[in-house]
Amino acid sequence: MRETGVLLHISSLPSNYGIGTLGLEAYKFVDFLKKAEQDYWQVLPTGPTSYGDSPYQTFSAFAGNPYFIDLDILKDEGLLTLEDLKGLDGKNSLYVDYEWLYHTRFVVLEKAFKNFKKNASFKKFVSENESWLKDYALFMAIKNSMPEGNWKSWEKPYQNRFSAEVLEFENKNKKKIEFWYFIQYEFFKQWKKLKKYANKQGIKIIGDMPIYVAYDSSDVWADPKSWLLDEELNPYEVAGVPPDAFSATGQLWGNPLYNFELMKKDNYSWWVKRIKESFKIFDVVRIDHFRGFESFYAIPYGDETAVNGHWVKGPGIDLFKQIKNELGDLDIIAEDLGFLTEEVHQLLRESGFPGMKILEFAFDYDPTNSYLPANYPTNCIAYPGTHDNMTVKEWLETQDENQLNYIKKVLKAEDNSNLVEKMISALIESSADRVVIQLQDYLELGAEARFNTPSTLGGNWVWRVQKDQLNEDLIQKMRKMKNI
């Protein structure tokens, strides 16, 4: 029987606190997945989000998102009272209000921190994670002492992690820094407990790893030599993808590019650490923009579009050989979408990782199209669409009559009814090892439930499922579709 899973980010879970958390509703969702006979729960990156609220632009490649810490669990631990939670509960809207969260969540977490007494578990966590936690906590403490803006806008001495001024700040603000230790301690304690429960119910968690890190991150601030920055600590070039059928000007992501030449000299230790830490909290890791390891697209810093970029050779299979040498065989999914060359296909074959197949990309009238279910290899993960695509319902509504007729022909559908189900069924009946469906597509929701539109700012990452949508009818529907 085909293994199946559901894509739903933590932020989209039901919650009375304005955003999904790692509390009761997350456990209920695991129970829902078990009843629906699912094998996987896929989430987006779980790092602390920055400007724009994208989980792919975070303040750290290793830290967890403070918004996901469950406040009821903190109350049960005696760190918060009902009075502390007044005004924060009952906010179970259709969409996440990130501005409201930003202004309210850290206030209540500071109250919890004041009531927290350091124990052996906390000290052990700090000790075991010091290699990234110390820089992250210091970075966030300084950031919250400065006017808003990325670390390049700080007074010049503070741009240097090891300046006398930063060391003095570190010595004088130990409590402020410890607050960020506490947040990470609570996040990972709650996360690992939830993961343990999910695994016990037979559900594995697929996590998502962005290929790049944000410029405004503790990673870049603390170790700028590992990125291609000039003497003023500005990027020479930044990341993105070239113009294509979806965007005439390409996508300008703006992330700094890795100094792979330097990283190779110490056997890619940062990457090995990053992968190792990811597998502490996920069972499977999906590496975003995998083609960037073969060649990455570099855009001149300061450009307003991605038009003037060029391709630069990446580390290739050497990086993944080093990871395998140190960590062994790992369950990694390669997000091999976008502009693919034979060299990228070769890298995927050499790695042995399963790639991704997106059904929405299949209907171009070419019978050899690799996204058609009939052409799938066994070693792949199939999706109708991902968080970056239209929901299936919205996508079908945008197709003209000729296209719809072709889709129906491929899916062997007699009419336009049940086409969403037909698309899901086509994947489950394919030879793909694993199939992952966005919850929005099982619910057959339209444009109102799209999670992200690439290259746009605002209105993304905000959709939330409602408690009454996770009902017995949906469970039976998912079970029936799995057992076609």
DRENDO-1510 file (C-alpha; in Angstrom, 1 decimal, always signed):
<recs>
REC; n; res; u; v; w
REC; 1; MET; +0.0; +0.0; +0.0 .
REC; 2; ARG; +1.3; +3.5; -0.9 .
REC; 3; GLU; +2.5; +5.6; +2.0 .
REC; 4; THR; +0.6; +8.8; +2.3 .
REC; 5; GLY; +0.9; +12.0; +4.3 .
REC; 6; VAL; -0.5; +15.5; +4.8 .
REC; 7; LEU; +1.2; +18.8; +4.4 .
REC; 8; LEU; +0.0; +21.3; +7.0 .
REC; 9; HIS; +2.3; +23.8; +8.8 .
REC; 10; ILE; +2.2; +24.2; +12.5 .
REC; 11; SER; +1.0; +27.8; +12.1 .
REC; 12; SER; -2.1; +26.5; +10.3 .
REC; 13; LEU; -3.3; +24.3; +13.2 .
REC; 14; PRO; -6.5; +25.3; +15.1 .
REC; 15; SER; -5.7; +27.4; +18.2 .
REC; 16; ASN; -7.3; +29.9; +20.4 .
REC; 17; TYR; -4.1; +31.9; +20.5 .
REC; 18; GLY; -3.9; +33.3; +17.0 .
REC; 19; ILE; -1.6; +30.8; +15.6 .
REC; 20; GLY; -1.1; +27.0; +15.7 .
REC; 21; THR; +1.1; +25.8; +18.6 .
REC; 22; LEU; +2.6; +22.6; +19.9 .
REC; 23; GLY; -0.2; +22.0; +22.3 .
REC; 24; LEU; -3.4; +20.1; +22.5 .
REC; 25; GLU; -4.6; +20.8; +18.9 .
REC; 26; ALA; -1.3; +19.5; +17.5 .
REC; 27; TYR; -1.8; +16.2; +19.4 .
REC; 28; LYS; -5.4; +16.1; +18.2 .
REC; 29; PHE; -4.1; +16.5; +14.6 .
REC; 30; VAL; -1.8; +13.5; +15.1 .
REC; 31; ASP; -4.8; +11.5; +16.3 .
REC; 32; PHE; -6.7; +12.7; +13.2 .
REC; 33; LEU; -3.9; +11.6; +10.9 .
REC; 34; LYS; -3.8; +8.2; +12.6 .
REC; 35; LYS; -7.5; +7.7; +12.2 .
REC; 36; ALA; -7.2; +8.7; +8.5 .
REC; 37; GLU; -4.5; +6.0; +8.2 .
REC; 38; GLN; -1.8; +8.5; +7.2 .
REC; 39; ASP; +1.9; +7.8; +7.5 .
REC; 40; TYR; +3.4; +11.3; +7.4 .
REC; 41; TRP; +2.9; +14.8; +8.6 .
REC; 42; GLN; +4.9; +17.3; +6.6 .
REC; 43; VAL; +5.5; +20.8; +8.0 .
REC; 44; LEU; +7.4; +23.9; +6.6 .
REC; 45; PRO; +10.6; +25.2; +8.3 .
REC; 46; THR; +10.1; +25.7; +12.0 .
REC; 47; GLY; +12.6; +28.5; +12.6 .
REC; 48; PRO; +11.9; +32.0; +14.1 .
REC; 49; THR; +10.4; +34.1; +11.3 .
REC; 50; SER; +11.5; +37.6; +10.5 .
REC; 51; TYR; +10.2; +40.4; +8.3 .
REC; 52; GLY; +7.6; +39.1; +5.9 .
REC; 53; ASP; +6.7; +36.1; +8.2 .
REC; 54; SER; +8.2; +33.6; +5.7 .
REC; 55; PRO; +9.4; +30.3; +7.3 .
REC; 56; TYR; +12.1; +30.4; +4.7 .
REC; 57; GLN; +13.6; +33.6; +6.1 .
REC; 58; THR; +14.5; +33.0; +9.7 .
REC; 59; PHE; +16.8; +34.5; +12.3 .
REC; 60; SER; +18.6; +31.2; +12.7 .
REC; 61; ALA; +19.1; +27.9; +10.8 .
REC; 62; PHE; +18.9; +26.0; +14.1 .
REC; 63; ALA; +16.4; +27.8; +16.4 .
REC; 64; GLY; +12.7; +27.2; +16.8 .
REC; 65; ASN; +9.8; +29.6; +16.3 .
REC; 66; PRO; +8.7; +31.2; +19.6 .
REC; 67; TYR; +5.2; +31.6; +18.3 .
REC; 68; PHE; +4.7; +27.8; +18.3 .
REC; 69; ILE; +5.3; +27.5; +22.1 .
REC; 70; ASP; +2.0; +26.5; +23.6 .
REC; 71; LEU; +0.9; +28.9; +26.3 .
REC; 72; ASP; -1.5; +26.4; +28.0 .
REC; 73; ILE; +1.5; +24.1; +28.6 .
REC; 74; LEU; +3.4; +27.0; +30.2 .
REC; 75; LYS; +0.3; +27.6; +32.4 .
REC; 76; ASP; +0.2; +23.9; +33.4 .
REC; 77; GLU; +3.9; +24.1; +34.3 .
REC; 78; GLY; +3.1; +27.0; +36.7 .
REC; 79; LEU; +4.9; +29.6; +34.5 .
REC; 80; LEU; +1.7; +31.5; +33.5 .
REC; 81; THR; -1.7; +32.2; +35.1 .
REC; 82; LEU; -5.1; +32.5; +33.6 .
REC; 83; GLU; -4.8; +36.3; +34.2 .
REC; 84; ASP; -1.6; +36.3; +32.1 .
REC; 85; LEU; -3.5; +34.8; +29.2 .
REC; 86; LYS; -6.4; +37.2; +29.2 .
REC; 87; GLY; -6.8; +38.9; +25.9 .
REC; 88; LEU; -4.7; +36.3; +24.1 .
REC; 89; ASP; -7.2; +33.5; +24.0 .
REC; 90; GLY; -10.3; +33.3; +21.8 .
REC; 91; LYS; -8.5; +34.5; +18.7 .
REC; 92; ASN; -9.4; +31.6; +16.4 .
REC; 93; SER; -9.8; +33.5; +13.2 .
REC; 94; LEU; -9.4; +32.1; +9.6 .
REC; 95; TYR; -6.0; +33.8; +9.2 .
REC; 96; VAL; -2.9; +34.5; +11.3 .
REC; 97; ASP; -2.4; +38.1; +12.4 .
REC; 98; TYR; +1.4; +38.2; +12.6 .
REC; 99; GLU; +1.5; +41.9; +13.7 .
REC; 100; TRP; -0.7; +41.1; +16.6 .
REC; 101; LEU; +1.4; +38.1; +17.5 .
REC; 102; TYR; +4.6; +40.2; +17.4 .
REC; 103; HIS; +3.2; +42.7; +19.8 .
REC; 104; THR; +1.7; +40.3; +22.3 .
REC; 105; ARG; +3.5; +37.0; +22.3 .
REC; 106; PHE; +6.9; +38.0; +23.6 .
REC; 107; VAL; +5.3; +40.0; +26.5 .
REC; 108; VAL; +3.6; +36.9; +27.8 .
REC; 109; LEU; +6.8; +34.7; +27.2 .
REC; 110; GLU; +8.7; +37.2; +29.3 .
REC; 111; LYS; +6.2; +36.7; +32.1 .
REC; 112; ALA; +6.8; +33.0; +31.9 .
REC; 113; PHE; +10.5; +33.5; +32.0 .
REC; 114; LYS; +10.3; +35.5; +35.2 .
REC; 115; ASN; +8.6; +32.6; +36.9 .
REC; 116; PHE; +11.0; +30.0; +35.5 .
REC; 117; LYS; +13.7; +28.5; +37.7 .
REC; 118; LYS; +16.7; +27.0; +36.0 .
REC; 119; ASN; +16.9; +23.3; +36.5 .
REC; 120; ALA; +19.2; +20.4; +35.4 .
REC; 121; SER; +17.2; +19.9; +32.2 .
REC; 122; PHE; +17.6; +23.5; +31.2 .
REC; 123; LYS; +21.3; +23.5; +31.9 .
REC; 124; LYS; +21.8; +20.3; +29.9 .
REC; 125; PHE; +19.9; +21.8; +27.0 .
REC; 126; VAL; +22.0; +25.0; +27.0 .
REC; 127; SER; +25.2; +22.9; +27.2 .
REC; 128; GLU; +24.2; +20.5; +24.4 .
REC; 129; ASN; +23.2; +23.3; +22.0 .
REC; 130; GLU; +25.8; +25.9; +22.8 .
REC; 131; SER; +27.4; +25.7; +19.3 .
REC; 132; TRP; +24.4; +27.6; +17.8 .
REC; 133; LEU; +22.4; +28.7; +20.9 .
REC; 134; LYS; +24.9; +31.1; +22.3 .
REC; 135; ASP; +25.2; +33.1; +19.1 .
REC; 136; TYR; +21.5; +33.1; +18.5 .
REC; 137; ALA; +20.6; +34.3; +22.0 .
REC; 138; LEU; +23.2; +37.0; +21.9 .
REC; 139; PHE; +22.0; +38.1; +18.5 .
REC; 140; MET; +18.4; +38.3; +19.5 .
REC; 141; ALA; +19.2; +40.2; +22.7 .
REC; 142; ILE; +21.2; +42.8; +20.8 .
REC; 143; LYS; +18.5; +43.0; +18.1 .
REC; 144; ASN; +15.9; +43.8; +20.8 .
REC; 145; SER; +18.0; +46.5; +22.2 .
REC; 146; MET; +18.4; +48.3; +18.8 .
REC; 147; PRO; +16.1; +50.2; +16.5 .
REC; 148; GLU; +14.2; +47.9; +14.1 .
REC; 149; GLY; +16.2; +46.7; +11.1 .
REC; 150; ASN; +18.7; +44.0; +10.2 .
REC; 151; TRP; +22.1; +43.7; +12.0 .
REC; 152; LYS; +23.8; +45.7; +9.3 .
REC; 153; SER; +21.9; +48.8; +10.6 .
REC; 154; TRP; +23.4; +48.4; +14.0 .
REC; 155; GLU; +26.2; +50.6; +15.3 .
REC; 156; LYS; +29.3; +49.4; +13.5 .
REC; 157; PRO; +31.0; +47.8; +16.6 .
REC; 158; TYR; +27.9; +45.6; +17.1 .
REC; 159; GLN; +28.1; +44.3; +13.6 .
REC; 160; ASN; +31.2; +42.3; +14.7 .
REC; 161; ARG; +30.3; +39.3; +16.8 .
REC; 162; PHE; +33.7; +39.4; +18.6 .
REC; 163; SER; +34.1; +43.2; +19.1 .
REC; 164; ALA; +34.8; +44.6; +22.6 .
REC; 165; GLU; +31.4; +46.3; +22.6 .
REC; 166; VAL; +29.6; +43.0; +21.9 .
REC; 167; LEU; +31.6; +41.2; +24.6 .
REC; 168; GLU; +30.7; +44.0; +27.0 .
REC; 169; PHE; +27.0; +43.7; +26.1 .
REC; 170; GLU; +27.2; +40.0; +26.6 .
REC; 171; ASN; +28.7; +40.4; +30.1 .
REC; 172; LYS; +26.2; +43.1; +31.1 .
REC; 173; ASN; +23.0; +41.6; +29.8 .
REC; 174; LYS; +23.1; +38.0; +30.9 .
REC; 175; LYS; +19.4; +37.9; +31.9 .
REC; 176; LYS; +18.3; +39.3; +28.5 .
REC; 177; ILE; +20.3; +36.6; +26.7 .
REC; 178; GLU; +19.0; +33.9; +29.0 .
REC; 179; PHE; +15.5; +34.8; +28.0 .
REC; 180; TRP; +16.3; +33.5; +24.5 .
REC; 181; TYR; +17.8; +30.4; +26.0 .
REC; 182; PHE; +14.6; +29.8; +27.8 .
REC; 183; ILE; +12.4; +30.3; +24.7 .
REC; 184; GLN; +14.5; +27.7; +22.8 .
REC; 185; TYR; +14.4; +25.3; +25.8 .
REC; 186; GLU; +10.6; +25.5; +25.9 .
REC; 187; PHE; +10.2; +25.2; +22.1 .
REC; 188; PHE; +12.4; +22.1; +21.8 .
REC; 189; LYS; +11.0; +20.5; +24.9 .
REC; 190; GLN; +7.4; +20.8; +23.5 .
REC; 191; TRP; +8.5; +19.8; +20.0 .
REC; 192; LYS; +10.3; +16.6; +21.0 .
REC; 193; LYS; +7.4; +15.6; +23.2 .
REC; 194; LEU; +5.0; +16.1; +20.3 .
REC; 195; LYS; +7.3; +14.2; +17.9 .
REC; 196; LYS; +7.6; +11.3; +20.3 .
REC; 197; TYR; +3.8; +11.1; +20.5 .
REC; 198; ALA; +3.4; +11.2; +16.7 .
REC; 199; ASN; +6.0; +8.5; +16.2 .
REC; 200; LYS; +4.2; +6.3; +18.8 .
REC; 201; GLN; +1.0; +6.7; +16.8 .
REC; 202; GLY; +2.9; +5.6; +13.7 .
REC; 203; ILE; +3.2; +9.1; +12.2 .
REC; 204; LYS; +6.6; +10.3; +10.9 .
REC; 205; ILE; +7.3; +14.0; +10.6 .
REC; 206; ILE; +8.8; +15.4; +7.4 .
REC; 207; GLY; +10.6; +18.7; +8.0 .
REC; 208; ASP; +11.6; +21.3; +5.5 .
REC; 209; MET; +15.1; +22.8; +5.3 .
REC; 210; PRO; +15.6; +26.0; +3.3 .
REC; 211; ILE; +18.8; +25.8; +1.2 .
REC; 212; TYR; +19.7; +29.4; +2.2 .
REC; 213; VAL; +19.7; +31.3; +5.4 .
REC; 214; ALA; +18.6; +34.9; +5.9 .
REC; 215; TYR; +21.1; +37.7; +5.8 .
REC; 216; ASP; +19.5; +39.0; +9.0 .
REC; 217; SER; +20.4; +35.9; +11.0 .
REC; 218; SER; +22.7; +34.9; +13.8 .
REC; 219; ASP; +24.4; +32.5; +11.4 .
REC; 220; VAL; +25.6; +35.2; +9.1 .
REC; 221; TRP; +26.3; +37.8; +11.8 .
REC; 222; ALA; +28.4; +35.4; +13.9 .
REC; 223; ASP; +30.4; +33.8; +11.0 .
REC; 224; PRO; +30.4; +36.2; +8.0 .
REC; 225; LYS; +33.4; +34.5; +6.4 .
REC; 226; SER; +31.2; +31.4; +5.5 .
REC; 227; TRP; +29.2; +33.6; +3.2 .
REC; 228; LEU; +30.3; +35.6; +0.2 .
REC; 229; LEU; +30.4; +39.1; +1.8 .
REC; 230; ASP; +32.7; +42.1; +1.0 .
REC; 231; GLU; +34.8; +44.0; +3.5 .
REC; 232; GLU; +31.7; +46.1; +4.5 .
REC; 233; LEU; +29.8; +42.8; +5.2 .
REC; 234; ASN; +27.5; +43.3; +2.2 .
REC; 235; PRO; +26.8; +40.4; -0.1 .
REC; 236; TYR; +28.6; +40.5; -3.5 .
REC; 237; GLU; +25.7; +38.7; -5.0 .
REC; 238; VAL; +22.4; +37.2; -3.6 .
REC; 239; ALA; +20.2; +34.2; -4.2 .
REC; 240; GLY; +17.2; +33.7; -6.4 .
REC; 241; VAL; +16.0; +32.0; -9.6 .
REC; 242; PRO; +16.0; +33.2; -13.2 .
REC; 243; PRO; +13.0; +34.4; -15.2 .
REC; 244; ASP; +10.7; +31.5; -16.3 .
REC; 245; ALA; +7.1; +30.8; -17.4 .
REC; 246; PHE; +5.9; +31.9; -13.9 .
REC; 247; SER; +7.8; +35.1; -13.6 .
REC; 248; ALA; +9.2; +37.3; -16.3 .
REC; 249; THR; +11.7; +38.9; -14.0 .
REC; 250; GLY; +12.6; +35.8; -12.0 .
REC; 251; GLN; +12.6; +35.5; -8.2 .
REC; 252; LEU; +14.9; +37.7; -6.1 .
REC; 253; TRP; +15.2; +36.0; -2.8 .
REC; 254; GLY; +18.0; +38.2; -1.5 .
REC; 255; ASN; +19.8; +35.6; +0.7 .
REC; 256; PRO; +23.6; +35.7; +0.9 .
REC; 257; LEU; +25.4; +33.0; -1.0 .
REC; 258; TYR; +27.6; +30.4; +0.7 .
REC; 259; ASN; +31.4; +30.5; +0.6 .
REC; 260; PHE; +31.5; +26.8; -0.4 .
REC; 261; GLU; +35.2; +27.0; -1.2 .
REC; 262; LEU; +35.9; +27.9; +2.4 .
REC; 263; MET; +33.3; +25.4; +3.8 .
REC; 264; LYS; +35.0; +22.6; +1.8 .
REC; 265; LYS; +38.2; +23.2; +3.7 .
REC; 266; ASP; +36.7; +22.1; +7.0 .
REC; 267; ASN; +34.7; +19.2; +5.4 .
REC; 268; TYR; +31.5; +21.2; +5.4 .
REC; 269; SER; +31.2; +21.1; +9.1 .
REC; 270; TRP; +28.4; +23.7; +9.3 .
REC; 271; TRP; +26.3; +21.7; +6.9 .
REC; 272; VAL; +26.9; +18.4; +8.7 .
REC; 273; LYS; +25.9; +20.1; +12.0 .
REC; 274; ARG; +22.7; +21.6; +10.3 .
REC; 275; ILE; +21.6; +18.2; +8.9 .
REC; 276; LYS; +22.4; +16.4; +12.2 .
REC; 277; GLU; +20.4; +18.9; +14.2 .
REC; 278; SER; +17.5; +18.7; +11.7 .
REC; 279; PHE; +17.2; +14.9; +12.2 .
REC; 280; LYS; +16.9; +15.4; +16.0 .
REC; 281; ILE; +13.5; +16.9; +15.4 .
REC; 282; PHE; +12.4; +15.4; +12.1 .
REC; 283; ASP; +12.2; +11.8; +10.8 .
REC; 284; VAL; +12.5; +12.9; +7.2 .
REC; 285; VAL; +14.1; +16.1; +5.8 .
REC; 286; ARG; +13.1; +17.8; +2.6 .
REC; 287; ILE; +15.9; +20.0; +1.3 .
REC; 288; ASP; +14.5; +23.0; -0.5 .
REC; 289; HIS; +16.0; +24.1; -3.9 .
REC; 290; PHE; +18.2; +21.0; -4.2 .
REC; 291; ARG; +19.4; +22.1; -7.7 .
REC; 292; GLY; +21.3; +24.9; -6.0 .
REC; 293; PHE; +23.9; +22.4; -4.8 .
REC; 294; GLU; +24.8; +21.6; -8.4 .
REC; 295; SER; +24.7; +25.2; -9.6 .
REC; 296; PHE; +23.2; +28.2; -7.9 .
REC; 297; TYR; +21.9; +31.4; -9.4 .
REC; 298; ALA; +23.7; +34.6; -8.3 .
REC; 299; ILE; +22.2; +38.0; -8.7 .
REC; 300; PRO; +24.2; +41.3; -8.3 .
REC; 301; TYR; +23.6; +42.8; -4.9 .
REC; 302; GLY; +21.3; +45.8; -5.2 .
REC; 303; ASP; +19.5; +44.7; -8.3 .
REC; 304; GLU; +15.7; +45.0; -8.1 .
REC; 305; THR; +15.0; +41.9; -10.2 .
REC; 306; ALA; +16.6; +38.5; -10.9 .
REC; 307; VAL; +17.1; +39.2; -14.7 .
REC; 308; ASN; +20.9; +39.9; -14.5 .
REC; 309; GLY; +21.9; +36.8; -12.6 .
REC; 310; HIS; +24.2; +34.0; -13.6 .
REC; 311; TRP; +24.8; +30.4; -12.7 .
REC; 312; VAL; +27.7; +29.4; -10.4 .
REC; 313; LYS; +28.9; +25.8; -9.8 .
REC; 314; GLY; +27.9; +24.5; -6.3 .
REC; 315; PRO; +29.6; +21.8; -4.2 .
REC; 316; GLY; +27.8; +18.9; -5.9 .
REC; 317; ILE; +28.0; +15.4; -4.6 .
REC; 318; ASP; +31.1; +16.1; -2.4 .
REC; 319; LEU; +28.9; +17.8; +0.2 .
REC; 320; PHE; +26.5; +14.8; +0.4 .
REC; 321; LYS; +29.3; +12.3; +0.5 .
REC; 322; GLN; +30.7; +14.1; +3.5 .
REC; 323; ILE; +27.3; +14.2; +5.2 .
REC; 324; LYS; +26.9; +10.4; +4.5 .
REC; 325; ASN; +30.4; +9.7; +5.8 .
REC; 326; GLU; +29.7; +11.5; +9.1 .
REC; 327; LEU; +26.0; +10.8; +9.6 .
REC; 328; GLY; +25.2; +7.6; +7.6 .
REC; 329; ASP; +22.2; +7.0; +5.4 .
REC; 330; LEU; +19.5; +9.5; +6.0 .
REC; 331; ASP; +15.9; +9.9; +4.8 .
REC; 332; ILE; +16.3; +13.0; +2.7 .
REC; 333; ILE; +13.9; +14.3; +0.0 .
REC; 334; ALA; +15.4; +16.5; -2.7 .
REC; 335; GLU; +13.1; +19.4; -3.8 .
REC; 336; ASP; +14.3; +19.1; -7.5 .
REC; 337; LEU; +11.9; +21.6; -9.0 .
REC; 338; GLY; +12.7; +24.6; -11.3 .
REC; 339; PHE; +15.2; +24.9; -14.1 .
REC; 340; LEU; +16.8; +21.4; -14.3 .
REC; 341; THR; +19.8; +20.4; -16.3 .
REC; 342; GLU; +21.3; +17.0; -17.0 .
REC; 343; GLU; +23.9; +17.8; -14.3 .
REC; 344; VAL; +21.1; +18.3; -11.7 .
REC; 345; HIS; +19.5; +15.0; -12.7 .
REC; 346; GLN; +23.0; +13.3; -12.4 .
REC; 347; LEU; +23.4; +14.8; -8.9 .
REC; 348; LEU; +20.0; +13.5; -7.9 .
REC; 349; ARG; +20.9; +10.0; -9.2 .
REC; 350; GLU; +24.3; +10.0; -7.4 .
REC; 351; SER; +22.7; +11.1; -4.1 .
REC; 352; GLY; +20.1; +8.4; -4.3 .
REC; 353; PHE; +17.5; +10.8; -2.8 .
REC; 354; PRO; +13.9; +10.7; -4.0 .
REC; 355; GLY; +12.9; +13.8; -6.0 .
REC; 356; MET; +9.5; +15.5; -6.1 .
REC; 357; LYS; +6.7; +15.2; -8.7 .
REC; 358; ILE; +4.1; +17.9; -8.9 .
REC; 359; LEU; +0.9; +16.9; -10.7 .
REC; 360; GLU; -0.1; +20.5; -11.5 .
REC; 361; PHE; +3.0; +20.6; -13.8 .
REC; 362; ALA; +2.0; +17.6; -15.8 .
REC; 363; PHE; -0.6; +18.8; -18.3 .
REC; 364; ASP; +1.4; +20.4; -21.2 .
REC; 365; TYR; +0.2; +17.8; -23.8 .
REC; 366; ASP; +3.6; +16.1; -23.8 .
REC; 367; PRO; +3.1; +12.3; -23.1 .
REC; 368; THR; +6.8; +12.1; -21.9 .
REC; 369; ASN; +6.3; +14.9; -19.2 .
REC; 370; SER; +8.0; +13.6; -16.1 .
REC; 371; TYR; +5.2; +14.9; -13.9 .
REC; 372; LEU; +2.6; +12.7; -15.4 .
REC; 373; PRO; +1.8; +9.8; -13.0 .
REC; 374; ALA; +2.4; +7.2; -15.7 .
REC; 375; ASN; +6.0; +8.4; -15.9 .
REC; 376; TYR; +6.9; +8.4; -12.2 .
REC; 377; PRO; +9.9; +6.3; -10.9 .
REC; 378; THR; +9.3; +4.5; -7.7 .
REC; 379; ASN; +11.9; +6.6; -5.9 .
REC; 380; CYS; +9.9; +9.9; -5.7 .
REC; 381; ILE; +7.5; +11.8; -3.6 .
REC; 382; ALA; +4.3; +12.9; -5.4 .
REC; 383; TYR; +2.3; +16.0; -4.6 .
REC; 384; PRO; -0.8; +17.6; -6.4 .
REC; 385; GLY; +0.9; +20.9; -5.5 .
REC; 386; THR; +3.0; +22.3; -2.7 .
REC; 387; HIS; +2.6; +25.3; -0.4 .
REC; 388; ASP; +3.9; +27.5; -3.3 .
REC; 389; ASN; +1.2; +26.4; -5.8 .
REC; 390; MET; -2.5; +27.2; -6.1 .
REC; 391; THR; -4.7; +24.7; -4.4 .
REC; 392; VAL; -6.0; +22.1; -6.8 .
REC; 393; LYS; -9.5; +23.6; -6.8 .
REC; 394; GLU; -8.2; +27.1; -7.7 .
REC; 395; TRP; -5.8; +25.6; -10.3 .
REC; 396; LEU; -8.6; +23.7; -12.0 .
REC; 397; GLU; -10.7; +26.9; -12.0 .
REC; 398; THR; -8.0; +28.7; -14.0 .
REC; 399; GLN; -7.8; +26.2; -16.8 .
REC; 400; ASP; -9.5; +26.8; -20.1 .
REC; 401; GLU; -11.9; +24.3; -21.7 .
REC; 402; ASN; -9.2; +22.6; -23.9 .
REC; 403; GLN; -6.9; +22.2; -21.0 .
REC; 404; LEU; -9.7; +20.8; -18.8 .
REC; 405; ASN; -10.6; +18.3; -21.5 .
REC; 406; TYR; -7.0; +17.1; -21.7 .
REC; 407; ILE; -6.8; +16.9; -17.9 .
REC; 408; LYS; -10.0; +14.8; -17.9 .
REC; 409; LYS; -8.6; +12.6; -20.6 .
REC; 410; VAL; -5.4; +11.9; -18.6 .
REC; 411; LEU; -7.3; +11.3; -15.4 .
REC; 412; LYS; -10.0; +9.2; -17.2 .
REC; 413; ALA; -12.7; +11.5; -15.8 .
REC; 414; GLU; -16.1; +11.6; -17.5 .
REC; 415; ASP; -17.0; +15.1; -16.4 .
REC; 416; ASN; -15.7; +18.0; -14.3 .
REC; 417; SER; -17.2; +16.7; -11.0 .
REC; 418; ASN; -14.7; +15.2; -8.5 .
REC; 419; LEU; -11.7; +16.4; -10.5 .
REC; 420; VAL; -9.9; +17.3; -7.2 .
REC; 421; GLU; -10.4; +13.8; -5.9 .
REC; 422; LYS; -9.3; +12.4; -9.3 .
REC; 423; MET; -6.0; +14.2; -9.1 .
REC; 424; ILE; -5.3; +12.9; -5.6 .
REC; 425; SER; -6.3; +9.4; -6.6 .
REC; 426; ALA; -4.0; +9.5; -9.7 .
REC; 427; LEU; -1.1; +10.0; -7.4 .
REC; 428; ILE; -2.1; +7.4; -4.9 .
REC; 429; GLU; -2.5; +4.9; -7.8 .
REC; 430; SER; +0.9; +5.8; -9.2 .
REC; 431; SER; +4.2; +4.1; -8.6 .
REC; 432; ALA; +5.5; +6.8; -6.4 .
REC; 433; ASP; +6.8; +5.5; -3.0 .
REC; 434; ARG; +5.1; +8.3; -1.1 .
REC; 435; VAL; +2.3; +10.8; -1.7 .
REC; 436; VAL; +1.8; +14.0; +0.3 .
REC; 437; ILE; -1.4; +16.1; -0.1 .
REC; 438; GLN; -2.0; +19.6; +1.2 .
REC; 439; LEU; -4.8; +19.5; +3.7 .
REC; 440; GLN; -6.4; +22.3; +1.7 .
REC; 441; ASP; -6.7; +19.9; -1.3 .
REC; 442; TYR; -8.4; +17.1; +0.8 .
REC; 443; LEU; -10.8; +19.9; +1.9 .
REC; 444; GLU; -11.2; +21.0; -1.7 .
REC; 445; LEU; -10.6; +24.7; -0.8 .
REC; 446; GLY; -10.0; +27.4; -3.4 .
REC; 447; ALA; -8.0; +30.6; -3.6 .
REC; 448; GLU; -8.9; +31.6; -0.1 .
REC; 449; ALA; -6.7; +28.8; +1.2 .
REC; 450; ARG; -3.6; +29.3; -0.9 .
REC; 451; PHE; -0.6; +29.4; +1.5 .
REC; 452; ASN; +2.0; +31.2; -0.5 .
REC; 453; THR; +2.4; +33.0; -3.8 .
REC; 454; PRO; +6.1; +33.3; -4.5 .
REC; 455; SER; +7.6; +36.7; -5.2 .
REC; 456; THR; +4.8; +38.5; -3.4 .
REC; 457; LEU; +4.7; +40.2; +0.0 .
REC; 458; GLY; +1.7; +40.2; +2.2 .
REC; 459; GLY; -1.2; +37.7; +2.5 .
REC; 460; ASN; +1.1; +34.7; +2.6 .
REC; 461; TRP; +1.6; +32.1; +5.3 .
REC; 462; VAL; -1.7; +33.0; +7.1 .
REC; 463; TRP; -4.3; +30.4; +6.2 .
REC; 464; ARG; -5.6; +28.3; +9.1 .
REC; 465; VAL; -7.7; +25.2; +9.3 .
REC; 466; GLN; -10.8; +25.3; +11.6 .
REC; 467; LYS; -11.5; +22.7; +14.2 .
REC; 468; ASP; -14.8; +21.6; +12.6 .
REC; 469; GLN; -13.1; +20.9; +9.3 .
REC; 470; LEU; -11.1; +18.1; +10.9 .
REC; 471; ASN; -14.2; +15.9; +11.1 .
REC; 472; GLU; -15.2; +12.3; +10.7 .
REC; 473; ASP; -16.3; +12.8; +7.1 .
REC; 474; LEU; -12.9; +14.0; +6.2 .
REC; 475; ILE; -11.3; +11.1; +8.0 .
REC; 476; GLN; -13.4; +8.6; +6.1 .
REC; 477; LYS; -12.7; +10.4; +2.8 .
REC; 478; MET; -9.0; +10.2; +3.3 .
REC; 479; ARG; -9.1; +6.5; +4.4 .
REC; 480; LYS; -11.2; +5.6; +1.3 .
REC; 481; MET; -8.8; +7.4; -1.0 .
REC; 482; LYS; -5.8; +5.8; +0.5 .
REC; 483; ASN; -7.3; +2.3; +0.1 .
REC; 484; ILE; -8.3; +2.7; -3.6 .
</recs>
